[in-house]
Each structure stands twice: as C-alpha cells, then as structure tokens.
C-alpha cells in the first residue's frame, strides 16, 4: 500500500519504511506525527483518489532528524559592467520515517 501526501506545499509518494525529507517542522526528534492530507491511496486492487483529500486516510511518521541541505549557489554576472552578485542558500529539512499508511 502506498499514499501520496501533501506536506509543506509539496507532494510525496510514500509507503511503509520510506525515509523522506520534508520542509522543517517544529517537532522533537523521536516524536510521532500523523499526516492527514492524503491525496491518493494506492492498494493492490486499485487507487482511491481524494477530492481534495481521502477521508479516513492517514500516514504515521516518526521524526528522525533535522538538518540543512547542500548549499545552492546563485551567481549573477554581467560581462563588461563590473556586476557580480554571489548568494548561497541552505534549505532546512526534517527527515521522517514512514511507520504506517492507513486508510
């Protein structure tokens, strides 16, 4: 069984035992989260599509860690104009372990 969930404005396809990185959440490491925004629930006999969410479906996940992604470099340059702008960005994330998919 798998599910497509919405978390932090993005969509993720998850199943039991998957590790996913979502945008940073205010949760303590080791805490269990319940995600109710299930867009699609896939089973062996077919898929159940929500409008917008599947009623009664939820995904339980455990918070493993928090961290920062690799640095993304943004470099703007205009030749012959002495224009250079250098910016870096590191997105914070929360790593989740999907414990169960219910529906």
C-alpha positions in Angstrom: 0.0 0.0 0.0 1.2 3.5 -0.8 0.0 7.0 -0.5 0.6 10.4 -2.0 0.7 13.0 0.8 0.9 16.8 0.9 3.4 18.2 3.3 4.9 21.7 3.3 3.3 22.6 -0.1 4.9 19.7 -1.8 3.7 16.2 -2.7 5.4 12.9 -1.7 4.8 9.3 -2.7 5.3 7.2 0.5 4.9 3.7 1.7 5.8 1.9 4.9 9.5 2.1 5.7 10.3 5.0 3.4 12.5 7.9 4.6 11.6 11.3 3.3 12.9 14.8 3.8 10.2 17.5 4.2 10.5 21.2 4.9 11.4 21.9 8.5 8.7 21.2 11.1 8.6 22.2 14.7 8.8 18.7 16.2 11.2 17.0 18.6 13.4 14.1 17.3 11.6 10.8 18.1 8.1 12.3 18.1 5.4 10.6 16.1 3.4 12.7 13.6 0.1 12.0 11.9 -0.4 13.4 8.4 -4.0 13.6 7.4 -3.5 15.3 4.0 -3.6 12.1 1.9 -4.3 12.9 -1.8 -4.2 9.4 -3.1 -4.3 6.0 -1.5 -3.0 3.1 -3.7 -3.9 -0.5 -3.0 -3.5 -3.8 -4.8 -7.0 -3.6 -6.2 -6.7 0.0 -7.4 -6.3 3.6 -6.2 -8.6 5.8 -4.2 -8.4 9.4 -5.2 -9.5 12.2 -2.8 -11.3 15.4 -3.6 -9.1 17.0 -2.3 -8.2 14.5 0.4 -9.1 10.9 1.1 -11.5 10.7 4.0 -10.3 8.5 6.9 -6.8 8.0 5.5 -3.7 9.0 7.4 0.1 8.4 7.4 2.0 8.0 10.6 5.7 9.1 10.6 8.5 9.3 13.1 10.8 12.3 13.2 14.4 11.0 12.7 16.5 14.2 12.5 16.7 17.9 11.5 19.4 19.3 9.2 20.3 21.5 6.3 20.5 20.6 2.6 23.6 21.2 0.5 24.3 24.8 -0.4 22.7 26.1 -3.6 24.9 28.8 -5.2 23.2 31.7 -7.1 25.7 33.7 -9.0 24.7 36.7 -11.2 27.2 38.2 -13.6 27.1 40.8 -16.3 30.1 41.0 -18.5 31.9 44.3 -19.0 29.7 46.0 -16.4 31.6 45.1 -13.2 28.4 43.4 -11.8 28.7 40.3 -9.7 26.3 39.0 -7.0 27.0 35.9 -5.1 24.3 34.3 -2.9 24.1 31.0 -1.2 21.1 29.2 0.4 20.8 26.1 2.5 17.2 24.8 3.0 16.4 23.3 6.4 14.7 20.0 6.4 13.1 17.4 8.7 13.8 13.7 8.0 10.8 11.4 8.6 10.4 7.6 8.7 7.0 6.4 7.5 5.8 3.9 10.0 2.3 3.1 8.6 -0.2 4.0 5.9 -3.8 3.6 7.0 -7.0 4.1 5.1 
